[in-house]
Every structure is written in C-alpha cells, then in structure tokens.
Amino acid sequence: MLELAGIIILGILAQWFAWKFKIPAILPLILIGLLVGPLAAEYFSEDDSKWIEPIWNGKKGLFPGDYLYYFVSLAISIILFEGGLTLKRNEISNVGPVITKLITLGSAVTFFGAAIITHYIFQLGWEISFLFSGLIIVTGPTVITPILRNIPLKKDISTVLKWEGILIDPIGALVAVLVFEFISVGGQGGFTKTALIEFGKILLFGTTFGFTFAHALAYAINKKLIPHYLLNVVSLSAVLLVFVESEVFAHESGLLAVVVMGMVLGNSKVNNLKELLYFKESLSVLLISILFILLAANINMDQLLLLYTWKTAALFALVVFILRPLAVFLSTTNSKLKFNEKLFISWVGPRGIVAAGIASLFGSKLLKQGIAGAEYITPLVFMIVLGTVLLNATTARLFAKIVGVFLKSSNAILIVGASNPARVIASFLKQKGKRVVIIDSNENFIKQAIEEDLEALAVNIYDDELRDNIELNDVGYLIAITGNDAVNSYALNSFSEEFGEHGAFRLASSLEVSNATDEERKHFFTPKDDYINLSEAYRESPTIKEVKIASKEAYHSLLSTLATEEKSIPLFIQNNKGIYLITEFEQQGFEIKDVTLSYLGKEIDSLPSS
C-alpha cells in the first residue's frame, strides 16, 4: 500500500515540478524511478533491494508474474489512443511540405540510419536494431512544448516543431508496433511464410477492430445512447475492450487497434469529442506518472552498466548530431526556411513518453521470448530519451540565440474575441504588416475569420490550451475585445505576463466608461468606449478610415470631433516608428507630428488635418 501511494504521490509531484520549472515531465519521472529503483538497490539499501520493486521477487513487489506488463500494455493503449485522437486529416493536408517531409522522409532517414548505426556499433541483430530505430522516430509534443514555451521564435519554426511532434507520435508508435510484431511472429527462424501470415493477421485485425469500434462508439455518442455522465468511462471501457478483443484474435495487435481507433474517432464528427479528449488527457497524465516511475524502477543495474561504454556515446552523438540534422536538411530542401532556422530545428528533437513506454514493454516481452540483444532495447531508448531531453531543455534557449532565431522583440498581436468589429480590426492590423492571431470559443466566428484569411484559433480562454500553444511565442501584445466584460478582465489578469510583453489592453465596461480612474484607463482598448459603442460604430460603417495629421493641435481637434460622434471610434495612431493604440501612443509620449489616425465607423466630414 505504501509503495502504491508513494508512486502516485511522487508522480504528481514530478508533474507539478515539471510544470513549475517548465521542463518535460518525463525527466523528473524517470529520474525518480531510477532513484527508487536500481540506484537505491545499489547505493542506499542495506539488503540490496529497491525501494519500489515493480515485480514480485518472492519477498516484495507490486505485480506478480506478468501483471506489470499487462498494466503497462493497458496504460500504453490508453496513451496511444489519446495520441491518435489528436491526429486530424486536415492537419496533415495543411501543415505544409516541410512537416509532411519530416514525418515521411525524415522518419525514414532516422529509421534506416539508426538501425544501421546500432547494428554495426553494438553488433546487434537487424531485427533489434530496426526496433530500436523505430522507437526513436517519435519526438512528441509533451516534451517539445515545455522546452519551447519560453523561447520567442518565428511562427514557422514553432509550427514545424509542434506539428512534427503531434503527427509523428502515433506514426512512430505504429512503426514500432509493426516492427515488434514482425520480430514476434518471425522468432529466431527469420521472416518465414508463417511469420508473414501472422503479420498480416495483426494488420487485418488491428485495423478492422480499431475502425469498426471507432464508428460504433461515434454512433453511440451522436445518437445519445450513452448518458453524459457515463460518456468518459464508457469510452475508456471501449478502448480497453478493443485492445483486449484484438489481442484475443491476433496476439500483439491491440496497440495497433487502439491507435487506429483513436485516429478514426478523432476524424469523425463526434459530439463532445473535446470533452472526451480532455478526460483522456487527464487520465494519460496519471498513467504516465505511474508508468514511468515503475518502468524506470524496473531497470536493473546490470542493464544500466550495458550503457557504460564508448559505444553509447557514439550512438547518441550519431543519432542526435548526424541523423537528426540530415533528416531535417533533406526534408527542408527548397523550403522557405533559412539555414539558421534549419539548424535550430535540427537541434531540437527530444524523444518522448511513447518511445520510453513502448521500449520497456517490447524490451521485456522480447527478453521473455529469448530474442538475442533484447536486453539493449530498454536502456538504449531510455538513454536517448533522457539525453535528448536534458540536452534540449538546457541548451535550446542558448542555441536559439547563437544561431540567431531568438526573437529580440515579440511584436505579434493576440486578439481575444472574433466578433465582426474584432475581425475588421485584425484585418486592418494585418494589412499594416502585423502578425495577428484571433481566438474565440465561438466556432462560427472562428470559421468566418479563417474564411477572411485571418489566423484564428477556436480556444476557450479558461482552458490551459492557450498557454501550451508554442506557436504564440512571438506574441507581445494582448487585446481583449469580446462582448463579455468578465472574459476581457480575465484575459488580462491571466495572460498579460505571457502575451502582453509590450502592452495588454481590453474594452472598458459600460460602467467604467464614465467612472474609471486614470490608472485603469491605461489598459483600455479605446479611451471612452465599450463593446456596445464598438458594435454601433461597426454597424454604421464596417471599415477603418485613416486621416493624416500634421500637428498636435490638429490631433486634439480631431479627437474632440470624434468624441462628439457616438458612431465613430478612434483606434490607432501610426508614426514612423510603428502603429499604436490611442492609449498606448499617449503613454509613450511621442511627438505628434506627421502621424496618421485610424478610426472605425461613420465618416466625419471636415476633419481637421493640419
């Protein structure tokens, strides 16, 4: 009981530690597992026993016989299903040729290159070498996001790294599963006709069960055959059922089945899919916390000693400093990425949770089958995972500065709210050369924004999804202009530090228009207007007009004229240094000479311009 409680407590503490210090959770989880497992047995325990013994050894242990591997199998099936849910067809078609090449050509370079290197350096069989190379294809967003979250980068770089991690996770897992199945059915006798038949059965039953149950679950959800309060647990049960049933019909086809099920369900029109994804994500966090402490603790000191050789350093160096850059540069040939941007993408390639988890599962199973060299799988993959995470977590920011991709100034603009006037303002700023991102929970507004060629995301401001989006690293301005005063205030209170480096502004509430203090007005989007005024100005004329101003007197005269007209709202001032909100411009104390004022709404006759 103490060990079980300790694993959960230590796992959640590791997750909190990772969140607090913005590092991948896999790092503290594996280190804790190694500490309470092989290191404790070697250096701290009087009777040479581990503090946490995953497998019952006759005296102590959590899981008797093969039950640890059953638990690992079920846990990984849930994690892979959740990964499959995130893989969308439209994302594959829209992510661009660079990302498409990275997950195809880049994966092939890693797969074949790492297998050849491992085979000749460690003198392992081709089957084990290819299994190892298949496992280290994956990177994963859970390790990349914490590393890049605080590095201001161009959107192109962040997008490539983010979507490579998302798309390659289930693809890499699928490759590793297929290689493992081939080894399992081939055995030591090679890839015989029987092995090919068994391999075909795995593909057939895995894809069939995954595809069929995904559509059945989608139908049940959409037809409301499942009550809302049972939705998440029924979905979890369905995943486990698919895994087990597929295993019954074709041994080792379960992981393939759940990956396919996740992919199909994630691309179906399913009600409450986002809620289902959040539940699976929370469950995955708990399972990952338990899983990696257990798996790291299950490693023995003799396995770690296998790594105590120059061959390990050579393998790591070749994989990280030769294969990764080779894959990236081949995949980015003829792309718009600059040489220094390609260098940075080459540097950032941390391996993640899927690699380590499946390595432990497959390594243990192959050891039981007596496959030569199987003892190397788990420690070698853990070495790559820990080494790449440590390398990137400690050097990515510095390397970004060295190669010149670190943005010295974050000038992109995040607009909270995608209503009609918000989209007009975003389009105007985009025409002025600004990168503008609109977010809103209203999917219809977001759809209209995308149709108007604006960069828009369907995001609930109260979710953590916004903080995890590394594509917003270059945002330095936050503007909240929704029709909900509470949302506008929450946006500034919660995200000013992350996205308001150069300024955070919101619409005033109706009460604040007349009663706000001078200090409060410093953060108002316009000096004296609320959402109602903004909407009225848009209805009067949905275009932003510009007028040039030559002097300070003309500026104040124009503002006075606009103040008397309720359906015209002054928004921006542009000078030779940039474009600013009226509030921001006055706070900066710029000289008012040869500037351009932009306003929304009714066109005013006889505007003073000099």
N, C-alpha and C positions, 0 to 999 in steps of 0.2 A: 504493500500500500504506500509506503514512504517513497519508494522508487518511482511509482507511477505518478504520485502527486508532485514529486520533485522534477520529473521530466516536463510536466505541463507548466509548472511554475517557472522553471529555468527557460523553457521555450518562449513563453510570453514575455519574460524579462528580456530575453535576447531580441525579440521583435521590437520591444519598446526602445531598447538601447540602439538598435539599428535605425529606428525612426528618429530618435533624438539626435543622433550624430550623423544622420543622412548617409548611411553606408548600407550595402546589401545585407539583408538579414541572414543570408546563408553563411556569411563569415563568422559572426559570433555563435551561430548554432553549431557549426562543425567544430569550432574551437572548443566549445563547451563539451561536445560529445567526445572529442579526443581527450579532454582533461579528465572527465569522469570515467573514461574507458581505459584505453591502453596506457596512457600516461600515469593515471592513478595506480594501475596494477604494477607498473614498472618502478615508480619512484615514491609513491606515497602510502601504499598499502602494505601492512606488515605481513599479510599472508598471500601477497601477490594476486589478490583478487580485485576486480574492477569495482568501483563504487556503484556503477549501474551495469549490470550484466544482462544484456538483452536476451540471451538464450540460456535456458536452464542447463546447468552443468553437473547436476546431481546434488549440489549444495544450495545454490541460489540462482536466480534468474527469473525473467519476466515471462518468457514464452517457451513452452516445452516443444521439443521436436521442430517441426516445420512451421509452427504457428507464427513465428516472426515474419517469415516470408509470405505467408498468407495475408498478414496485416499489411505488409509493405506493398503487396500486389494490389490489394483493395484500395489502399491510400493513393497509390500512383494512378490507379484507374480514375479516381475522382479528380486528381490534379490534372491529368491529361484531358479528361472530359471538359473541365473548366477552360483549359487552353484551347481546345477545339471550338468552344463556344465563341471565342474571340476572333476566329478566322473567318472573314467575310469575303465573298466572291468579288464584290465591288471594290474592296480594298486591293485585291490582287490586280485588278484591271487598272486601277487609278494611281497606284503608288509610283509608277514611272519605271523606265527601263533600267535604271541603276539598281533599284531594290529587287526588281524581277531577276536581274542577272546575279545579284548577290545570293539570292536564295536558290538559284539553279546552278549557274556556272561556279559561283563562289563555293557553294556546298560541295560540288563535285571536286574542286581543287583540294578542299580540306579532306574530303572522304578518301580520295585516292592517294593524295600526298602524305597524309598522316599514317595511312596503312603501310605505305612503302617504307617510310622512316622508321616506324615501330618494328616492322618485320626485320629490318636489317640492323637496327641498333640493339634491340632486345632479343633478337633471334627467336621471335615468336612465330607461331603458325599464321598463315594468311587469314584464316577464319577469325582468330582472336584479334589480329591486327586490324581487320576491317570492322569488327565490332567496336573496338576502341575508337577508331576514326569516326564511325557513325555516331557514337555517343558525344563526341566533342564538336560536332557540327553546330549544335544549338548554342545560342547566346542567351536570350531570354530577357523580356522587359523588366522582370523583378530585380535583376542585378544591374541593368543599364540605367534605369530611371533614377535610383538614388545617387549614382555616380555623376550623372549629367545634370541633375536638378539645379545645382548652384553654379553651373558653368554657362555664362551667357554666350550662346552660339547662334550663327545664322540658322534660319529655319530649315534650309536644305540639309544641313548636317544633322540636326536633331531628328528630322523626319526620316532620313536614311537609317540612322541607328535605331530609332524607335520601331519602325515598321519591319526592319530586318529581324529584330528580336521577337516581335509578335508573330510574324509569319513563319519564321524558321523553327520556332519551338515545336509545334506539332509535326512539322515536316521532318525535322531531325529525329524526333521521337519515333516517327513512323519508320524512318530508315533503320534506326537501331533495332526496333522490334522485328522488322523483316530480316535483318542480318542474323539476329539471335534465333529466329525461327528456323532459318536455313541451317544454322550450326546445329540446333537441337535435333532436327529431323535427319540431318546428314550424319551426325555422330562422327566417329573416328573412321568410318568407312568411306568418307568422301561424299560427294553430291551425286548420289545414285538416282536411278529412276524412282525408287520408292520415296527418296527424300523430296524429289520434285513433286510427286503426287501429294505428299503430306504438306508441302509448302503451298501448293495450290489450294488444298482444303482450308488452310489457315486464311489465305486471302479470300476465298469464297465465303466461309462462314463469318469471318470477321467483318467484312464489308456488308454482307447480307443482314446480319443481326443488327449492326450499327445503323444501317439505312432504314430498315423496317421499324425498329423500335423508336427511332427518332421521329418518324412520321406518325407513329401511333401515339406517342406522347404529345406531339404538337396538336394532333386532332383532339385528344382528350382535354388539353388545356383550352383550346379555342372554343370547343363546344361546352366548356364549363362543367365537364363531367367530374372534375376534381374541385372540391371546395377550396377557397382561397387559403384558409389556414393550414390545409394539408398539401398545398402546392409544392413547397420546397422539399418536404420529407418524401412525398410520393416520387418526385423527380430523382432524389437521391436513391431511393429504392429501385427505381427503374434502371439507373446506371449500374448499380451492383448486380441487378438481375441480368442485364445484358452481358456484363463481364463474366458472371458465373455460367450462364447458359451457353455462351460462346465457347468457354473453356471445356464444357461437357462435350460438345460436338466436335471441337477441334482444339486439342491441347495447345496452349500458348497463343490462342487467337484473341483472348479477352482484351488486351491492351489495344490492339488494332480496332476492335469493335467499338470501344468507348471513344477513341479518337474520331472515328467516322461518325459516330452518333453525335458527338459534340459539334463537328463541322456541319452536319446536315441540319441539326436543330438550330444552330446559330445563324444559318442562312434561310431559315423558314420564317414565315410571317406568324410569329407566336406572340400571343398576349402575355404580358408580364415577364418577357424574356429578360429585361434589365434587372427586375427583382430577383429572378432566378439566378442570374449571373452574380449578383451581389451576395446571395446566400452561399453559392458555391465558392466564391472568392473568400468569404469569411471562414468557411469550412476548410478550404485549402490552407489558409494561414495556420489554423490549429493543427492540421495534419502535418504540414511542413515542419512546424515547430517540434512536434513529437518525433516525426520521421527521421530528421537529420541528426538529432541528438542520439537516437537509437542506432542509426546506421554508423555514425562516426564512433560511437562507443563500442560497436561490434567489431571494429577493426582491431586486429591483434598487432602486437609489437613486431612480430616477425614479418607481417605484411608491410609495415612502415619501413622496416630495415631493407626491404627489397628496393626502396627508393634511394637508399644511401649509396649512390654510385654516380659516377660522371655521366652515365647513360641517361639518367633522369634529367640532369641539367641540359644535356644536349637535345633531348626530345622536346623539353619545354621551350628552349631557345628556337629550335627549328619550327615548331608549331606556331609560336607567338610572333617571332621576328622575321620569318621567311614565308610560311604558308599564308598567314593572315594578310600581310601586305600584297602577296602575289594574287590572292583571291580578290582583294579589293581593287587593285590596279587593273586586273584583267576585266573585272565587272564594270569598271567606270571608264573604260576606253571610249573615247568620243563623246563623253558626257560634258555637261557644263561645269562640273566640279573642278576647282583649281587644284594644283599639285599639293599645296599645303592642306587643303581640305581632305584630299585623299589620304594624306599622311596621318591626319588625326583619326579618320575613320579606321585606318589600318591599326592604329594604336589601341583603340577601344574595342575589345572583343571578349569581355568576360563571359565565362561559361556559367551556367546557372543550375537551378534546382532540378530540372528534369534530367540533366546529364548525370548529376551525382546520384539521384534516386534510382534511376534505371540501372546505372552501373552497379550499385550494390545488389539490386535484385538479380540481374543477369549474372554477375560475377559469382554470387553464391550458388545459383542454380547450376551453372556450368561446372563449378567445383564439385558438386554432388554427382554430376554426370561423368566426372573424371576427365574432362577436356584439358589437354596439356596447355599450360600457360594461363589458365583461367584465374589463377591467383593474382595475376598482374592487373586485371581489369579494374577492380575497385580502387586500389591505391593509386594507380596511374591517373584515373579520371579525377579522383579527389585532389591529386597533386595539380592537375591542370585547372580545376575549379578554384582551389584556394590560391594558386599562384596568379592566375589572371585577375581574380577579384582584388587581391592585395595590390597587384601592380597598378591596375586601373584606378582603384579607389585612392591610392596615394599619389599618383603622378598625372592623372588626366587633366586636372586644372593647370598644373605647371606646364605640361606638354602643349596644351592649347595656347598658352602664352608664348612658348618657344617657337611654335610653327606659325603663329600669327592668326589663329582663328578665334581667339578670345575677343569678344566684343567689348571695347572700352566704354561704350555708351549704349544703353538699351533704349532705343527710340521707338519701338513698335507700340501700338496703342491697343488696349483691350477695352472693348465697349460692352458693358453688361446691359442687355436689352436689345431686341432685334425688331422693335416696332417700326412703323413706317417712317417717322422722323429720324429714328436711330439709323436706319439703313441709308437715308439720304445723307446724313452727316458722315457716315462711314464711307460712302461713295465719294463724297467731296474730299475727305482726307486722303483717300487712296489716289485720287487724281493729283493731289499735291505731292505724291511720291512717298507717302507713309505706308508702312505695313499696318493694316488694321484687322483685328480679329473680333468678330461679334459672337457673343454667347447668349443663349436663352434656353429656357426649358420648354418653350413653345415650339414644337417641331414644325408647325406650319410657317411661323416666322422664319425659322432657320432655312426651310426649303425655299422660301421666297428670296432670302438673302443669297443663297447659293445660285439660284437662277439669275440673280443680278450680278453674278461674278464677284461676290464678296466671300471672303474667308470666314466661315461660320461654323460653330460647334453647338450641338444640342447638349447642354450641360445644365444640371441643377446646381445652383450656386451654393446649396447647402451640402453638397457631396464633396468628398475628397478628390474626385476625379480631376478637378481643375488644378490642384496642387501637383498632381502626378504627371501633368502634361508637359514633357520636356520641350515640346515644340514652341512653348511660350516663354522660353528662356530669354528672348530678346525683347520682351515687353517691359517698358519703363513708364508707361502712362496707363492709369486706370480711370475710366469714365463710366459711372453708373447712371443710366437714364431710363430706367424702367418706370412703369406707372405705379409701382409699389414702393412707397417710402421706406418700408421696413427692409425690403430687399436692397435698396440703394445704400442704406446705412450699414447693413450687414456686410455688403461687398467692400466698403471702405474700411470698416473695422477689422475685417478678417484678412483682406488681401492687399492692403496698402503697402505692407512691408515687402511682399513678394513681387507685386506688379506695379507699384507706384513709386518707383525709384526717383522719377523726375516730377511726379505730381499725381495726386489722386483726387478726383472730383466727382460730385454727384448732384442730381437735381435737388433743389430745395423743396420741402413740403409746402403745402398751401399755407400752413400756419407760419412757417419760417420766412416766407416771402416778406412779411412786414415786421416780424418780431426777432429776426436773427441778429446775433451780435456780429461785430466786425471780424472777430476771430473765426466764427462759424462760416461767414461768407467767403473766407479764403479757400474753402473746399467746395464752393458751389459751382456747378457747371456754367450757369449764367448768373449774373448778379442779382436779378429780381424776377425770376420766372420759375414756375413749377411745371409739372407734366401737362396739366390742362392747357397752360399758355403755349407750351411747345406744340401740342397737338393742334390747337387752333391755328397757330402760325402755319403749320404744315398743310392743314385743310385749305387755308386761304391761297397758298401757293407752294407746292411741294418742290421748290428749287431754292438753292442758296445763291444769293446775289453778292456781287463784290463791287466796292467803290473805293477809289484811291483817295487818300487824304494826304495833304501836303504839310499841315501844321497842327500844333497842339490845339489851337483854337477851333479849327475845323473838326478835329476829333471829338472834343467835348460837345460841340454844337450838334454833331451827328448823333451822338449817344443820347442827347436830350431830345432830339427829334424822334428817334426810335422809341424812347421811353414813353412818349405820349401816344404811340400807336400800339395797341394791345396785340395786334396780329402780325407784328414784326419783331423778331428777337435777334439782337447782335450775338454772334457766336465766336468769331475768330479775328485775330489781328495777324497780318503777315508782314514781316520786315526782311531785311537782307540776311538775318540770322536764322529764320525759320518761321513756323506758324504756331500761334499760341491762342489759348482761350483768353477772353477778355480779362477774367480774373487773374490768370497766370501772367499775362502781359503787364498788367498794372503792378503786380507784386515784384516783377523783375526790374521795374524802374527804367525801362528802355526810353531812349529819346523818341519822341513822337514826331517823326518827320519822314515823309515819303513812305507811308505804310498803306496797306490795303485792309479794309474792314469787310468781313463777310457776315451776312445776316440771312435769316430764314423768314419767309412769309411774304406779306404784302409789300409790293414795291412802293417805295416812298418817292413822291415827286419832289423836285427841287432840293435834292440832297446837297448839303454844303460839301465841297471838295477842296477848298483852299482857305 
